[in-house]
Amino acid sequence: MTPGTRRPPGLVVVAAVGTVIAGCAAPPPDSGSTPGESPEDLTGFYEQELTWDSCGGGFECAWFEVPLDYDNPGEETVEIAVRRLPASGDDPVGSLVVNPGGPGGSGVDYVGQSLSTMSPELLTEFDVVGFDPRGVGYSEPLECLDTAGVDAYLGAGIVPEEDGSLTEASRTELDERNAEFIAGCEAELGEDLRHLGTANVARDMDILRELLGDERLSYLGKSYGTYLGTHYAARFPENVRAAVLDGAVDPTLSSLEMGTQQAEGFQTALEAFVADCVDQRDCVLGAESDGTPEGAMAELEEFVAGTAEEPLENGLGDGREVNATWTELGLLSALYNEASWPVVRDALTAAYDGDGTELLRLADNLYGRSHDGPYENMTSVLVSVNCIDRPGTEDVDTIQDAANRAAEESPIFGPSLAWGAHVCTDWPGTEPVEQDFSAVGAAPLLVVGTTRDPATPHVWAERLAGELESGVLLTYDGDGHTAYRMGDPCVDAAVDEYLIEGRPPADGTVCPGD
């Protein structure tokens, strides 16, 4: 079976292959080594040969294997799906490996969108290659819960008391849903669950680099893909040719810090949406207040809070109540892209009339739920990898304090995003690990940040560029999540020149947008 038809849900682990087919020499997994060397215990993995089959539309698909546990590479293996769109030019630069984010986003599917997500120049100069990280999509997907279980987990009510603490019912439901999620993931993989983390995915990507025939990696990562790219550069600095880290994630944050800082980012984006909305003729916000952005925001906050007590109607016929949590997720999903603002204006108009169907559709789109079920496995991987990468060591009082502070900055999103880290507190088999993300010796690494990015605040791009020894910061002054191929020619030109020619823009360059 080639990537392009979903495999049935199953274990990430496949049978050990024993001796792997021989081929070219490969680089080691240690960052201090040079390209061309091959550690004896991983040689077989680096010497596989990709067998490309046509999978329609000019795309080619293949599989390769990696160790489940890099400390025991002779034991079980994981089968990874990969897809490429060959370069249209006669003399391509090489391969461009891409990751769309997540964790849990499918690189295989993302390559299928190359005509819109890549410039014509990149499609001429590069074979665009995407792979599904271990546990994702076509690479033996992890499924922790069925559709009803994911519905219950995502829709758990986060209802605060006046002092900011959770109501007893909310806390009970949250604890139950977290326990169910963890139990479901353990039932799927047991102790092998811990091998899904980003550090292992980065090592898988280096094997792919060698199998593609590239001496050094050219890479485009968005959102979580920047975290993967940072891991790769830190472990294999000498193996990087060029890496674009667009919608940058700060690799030093804990799960709780990520949630609370994301709340600030989503609040900034929500304020931009509301300010624009009150100037539009089809905006329902402000009708019950003074019509100012501040008044409309206060009105929206009160409306969302009210859906905790009186859920909106759901016309999808699946039995879910459109409570405050689903209402928040619908709003949040539309903030990723400024082009979605007209859609959320329509959804809010319906919601003010008591119909939450369109807000629920927006939330479903965010988490990959088809309207008749089931979900893509993004949620299972999203939670699992985040908790493996950033263990939750915070106690309940610490989370509560953070949630109260987040609520002051972002009344709608703050409490939920803070309490979302609670599932990591009891995640099995993880502990904090100190890591150096400076990537000493790497080629210039282009970090791209958007000033009003809701999911990855611009300050994260600033921090990452400072953390990386060779980090170069490119800022897009605009709205939406990530910047490349989002409509700004300044950003697109800078990224293309860097990837094709190896020349980054000057550090601190600002693309002014509109």
N, C-alpha and C positions, 0 to 999 in steps of 0.2 A: 504494500500500500504506500502510495506517495503522499506527502503533505498536500492537502487540498481537500481531502475528505476526512472529517473528524473521526478519530479512533474512539471506541467506546471508553468510558472511564475505567481506569485501572491503576495498578501500582506504577510508581516511577521506576522501580527496580526491574531489570530484566536479567535473564540468566547470564552468568559470567561467560566471556568468550574464550578464555584461556589464552592462546597465542593469537595475537592480532596480526593481520596481514602486513607485510613489510612494504616500505616505500622510501620516501626521502628522509633525510635527517631533520631533526626538529629542535627547537629551543627548550630549555628546562623550565620548570615552574618557579625557579628562584629568581628574584629581581636582580641579583647581582651577577647573573650570567649573561653571556652574549648570544645573539641570534646565531643559529647553526649548531649549537651544542644540544645534546639529547641525554637526559638522565636515563639510566638503564631501566629503571622500573616503570617509566612512562613511554619508552621508545615505541612500543607497539601502538599506542594510541596516537602518537604523532606521525606514525608511518602508515596509517590507514589511507585508503584511496576513496574519494567521493565518487559514487556512481550516479551521474546526473541523468534523470529521466524527464521527458517533457511532461508538464502538468498543466498544459493549456495556456493560451494567450501569450505565447512566447516565453513563458516562465519554465524554469527547470527546478526539480526537487531532488533531494537526496537525504540520506540519514548518516549519522556517524555516532560512535560510541565514546563515552567518557567514563572514568571510574566513579562509582557512587561515592566512595570514600578515598580521597587522595592519599590518606595515610596507609591505605590497604588497597592499592590499585589492582592487585591480582585477584580480587574477589568480585563482588557484584558490579555490574555496569548499568549505565543509563543510556538509552537510545535517544538521540537528539535530532529533531526535524529541522531541515534547512531548505531555503528557497532562494533562488536568485533570478534577476532579470539581467541577461547579458548586456554589456555595453553596446551601444549602437555605433560607436566609432571604430575605426580600423586599428587604432593604436592606443588602447585604454591605459590609464594610469595603473589600474589594478582593481581590487575589490573594495567596496565601501560597505562595511558591516553596520547595520542600523538596529536600534532598539527603540520602540515607541513609548516606553514607560511602563508604569504599573506600580510595584512589581505585579506581573500577571498578564501584561500586554503581549500579544502574539507578534513576534517579528516576522513570522511566515505570512500572516495576514497583512502586516504593514507593507511588506514588499509588494503585495498585490495592489497597493494604492500608489505605487511609485510615480505614476504619471501626474499625480496631483501633489504629492509630498516632496518630490525631488524636481530640481530645475532641469530643463533640457540639456544644459551644459553638463550637469553631473551624470545624466543618463547617457550622454555621449562618452564621457571619460571613465566611467566606473561600471563594473558589474555590481549592481545593488544586491546585497545579500542580507537576509534576515533569518534568524533562528529562534525557535521557541525554547527559552531556558528550561532547565529540568523542572518537571512538574507543570509546565504551562502548555495549554493548547493541544498541539499535536504530539508533544514530547511526553507521552504517558501522563495525562493530566491528573493532578491531585483534586479529589472531590471530597471535601470534609462533610458536607451536608447536602441533602436533597433540596428541591426548590422550596418546599414549605419551610425547611429549616433555615435556609438563607433568608427567606422573607422574614421569619421571626427574628433572626439575628440582626439584620439591617434595620428592621422596623421597631426595635426595642425602644420604648419611650424613655427619654431622659427629661424628667420633669422636676425642676428645682423648687424647693420651698422658698419662702421669702428671704431666708438667710443664705440662700445659695446651695444648701445641702440637698441631696436627692430625697424625694419622697420615699417612704419605706417600700411602697409598691414598685417604684422605679428601680431602686437598688436591688430588690429581690429579683425582678425580671432581668436586670443587667447581669447579675451573678449567674443566674440560670442559663441565659443565652451564651455567655462566655464559656461556661463549663461544657455545654453541649457542643460548642464549636471545637474546643480543645479535644474533647473526647472523640469527636468525629475524625479529626485529623490524625490522632493517635491510632484509631482503629484502621485507618488506611495504611499508615506507614510505620507505626511504632517508633522505635529508636532511630530509624532511618530518616525520619522527618527532619532531623537536625542538619542533614546534608543538602537541603534546598537553598541555603544561604547564598548571598551575593558573592562571597569570597570564592566559593566553588564555581559559580557561574562564570566569573572572570577567568578562572583557569580553563574552563570549558571553551571559552572564547579564544584563548590562545591556541588551543589545539585546532580549532576551526581556522584560525589565521594561517597556520601552517598547511592545513589540508587544502586551502584555497590557493596555495602557492605564493603567498605574499611574505616577503622578508619582514616587513613591518606593517602594522595595522593602520588602516584608515577607518575612522569610526564617526558615526553621527548618532548621539544618544539624546533623547528628550526626557525631561522629568526624571523618573527613576533611572532611565537610561544614563543620566549623567552620573548617578551614584555607581552604576555598574562600570562606566568608563573610568571613573576615579579609582575604583578598586583595581581595574586593569592596569592603569598607568602607574599606580603605586607598587604593584607586584612586578610588572614587566616594563619598566620605563624605557629600556633600550629597544623595546619592540614596538614602540609607537611612532608612526610616521606623522599622523595628524589626527586630532580628536576634537570634535565639536560637542560641547556639553551645554545643551540648550534647555533652559528652564531648570537651572542648577539647584541641586539638593546639597545642603550643608552636611557633610559626612560625620561631623562630630556631635550631632544632637542626639539626645535620647528620644524614645518614643513619645514621652510626655512633652518634651520641649518642641518636637516637631508639630504635635497637635495644637499646642497653644499658639505657636508662631504662625501656623497655617490659618488659625482663626483670625489673626490680624490681617493676613493677606486676603482672605475671603471678605473680611469687613471692608477693606479698601476697595475691592472690586465691587462689592454690593453698593457702597456709597457712590461709586462712579455710575453704576447702572441706575440707581434711584435718581441721581441728579439729571441723567439723560432722560429718564422716563417721564419726569414731571413736565418736560418740554415737549413731549409727544402727545398728539391728539388722542391716541388710543390707549393712554395710560390711565389705569384706574386709581393709581396711588395719588394721594393728596386731596381727593374729593371730600374726605371727611376731616381734613385739617386745613392749614393755611395755604397749602399749595407749594410751600417751600420744600427743598430737599430734606431739611431737618424735620419738618413736620411730617412729610411722607414717610421718612424712615421710622419715626416713632409710631406712626400708624401701622406700618408693616410689622414691626416688632410685636405690637399688641395683637395683630391679626394672627400671626404665626403661633404665639403663645396660646391663643384661644382655641386653636385646633387640637390642643392636648385634651381639652375637656369636651369639645364638640368636633369630632373628626369630619372631614369633608366627604362628599359622596365619591364613590369609585365606580365608574362606568365600565371598567374592564371585565367585571364579572368573576373576579378571582377571589373574592371574599376579604381582601385586605381593607383595613380601615386607613384612610389617609389622615393619619395623626400628625402631630407636630414634627415627628422625625421624618416621615415621608415628605411633608411639606418643605422642610429644611433641605432635604436631599434634592428635591426638584429645583429649588432656587439655586442651590449650590452648583448643580450640574450645568446650569445655563450661564454661569459666570466664567466658564472656561474659555469661551469664545464670544467676542463682541457680536459676531454675526447671529448669535442665538438670542440676543436681547429682544427682538420682536416676538420671538416664540414665547419667551417667559412673560412678556407683557400680556399676550393673549391668554396664557395659562393663569395669570393672576386675575384677569378679568373674570374668567370662569370661576376661579376659586372664591372670589368675593361674592359670587352668586351661589356658593355652596358646593360647586363641582370641582373636585380635586383630581379628576381623571388625567388632565394634561400635565399637571405637576408630577403625578405618579409615573406617567410615561417618560418624562425627563429623567426622573430618578432611575427608572429601569434601564434607560439608555446608558447612564453612567456606569452601572454595574453589569451590563451585558445580559440583561434578562429579556428573553423574548416574551411577547405579550401573552403567549399561551404556555410559557415555561419551555425549557428550563433555562437556568443561568449558564453563561460561560463560566469556566472555573476560575475567573479572575479573583473573586472574593477570597476563595480558599488560599490562593497563592499570595494575594496582597497581604492578608493578615499573617500568614505563616512566615513569609520572608521578612516582613517588617519586624516581627517579634524575634526571629532568629538573629537578624542583623543588629537589632537595638533592644536588648532584653529590658523588660520592665522591672526595675528594682524598687520602684516607688511604692510606699505604703498608701493606704486609702486616704489618710489625712493629707498626705502630700498631694495626691491627685485632687482632693476636694479643694485645697487651697488654690491649686493651679486653675481649677475650673471656675472658682469664684473670680479670680483675676481675669481669666479669659472672658467671662461674662461681662465684665466692665468694659472690655475692649470691643467685644463682639457679642451682644446679647442673644442674637439668633444662633450663631454657629459655635460660640466659645465653649459652653458646657459640653455639648456632644463631642466636639473634637478633643477636648481634654479627657473625658471619660472613655473615649475610644481607645486610649492607651492602656486601659485597665486589663484588657484581655492578655497583654504581654506580661503582666505581673506574675502570672502562674504558668507561663509557657514552659513546657517540659524541656529539660536538657540544654538550657542556655545559660550563659553567664557573660557579663561584660568583658570585652577584650580590648585592650589598648592597641590602637593602630596608628601608624604613621602614614598620612595621606599626602605627603609633600611631593612624591614622585620625582625625587632627585635624579637628574640625568635625562629626563624625558624631553622630547621636542616641545616647542611651544604648544600649549593646550588652550583652545579657545573656549572661554566660558561666556555664555550668552544669558543675559537676564532682562526681563521685562519689568518696567517700573510698577505697573499695577497688575502683576501676575497674581491670581488668587491662590493657586495651589503651591507655588514655589516663590515665596517673596523675594524681591530683588536683593534684599540684604543677604540672602543665601548665596547668590551669585558673587556678591562682593567678598563674602567670607571664603568661598571656595577658590576664587581667583587668588586671594591672598595666601591660602593654605598651600596651593600648588607652587612649587619653586618656579615653574615656567608658565604660570597662569597668565592669560591675557583676557581682560574683561571687555566685552562688547555689550553696550546697553541699548535696548529699544525702549524709547519713551512712549508707552502705549498701554493698551488693555489686552487681556486674554492670556492664556497659558501657552508658553513658548513663543518663539518669534520667527524662526526660519520657515519660509513658505507660508506665512500668515498674512501676506499682503504688503509687506514693506520692502521695496526694492533695495534700500540701503543695507538692510540686514542680509538679504539674499545675495547681493553682490559680494559682501564681505566674506560670508561663509563659503561661497563658491570659489572665490580666489584663494582662500586659505586651503580648502580641501584639494583643489586642482594644482595650484602652484606651490603650496606650502608656505605662503606668505600671510601671516595674520595681520589684522589691522593694528594700529597703534593701541597700546593698552589704555583703557579709559575712553575709547571712542564711543560716542553717543549718536544713535540714529534717531532723529527727532520725530519720526512718525508723521502724523497729520499736523 
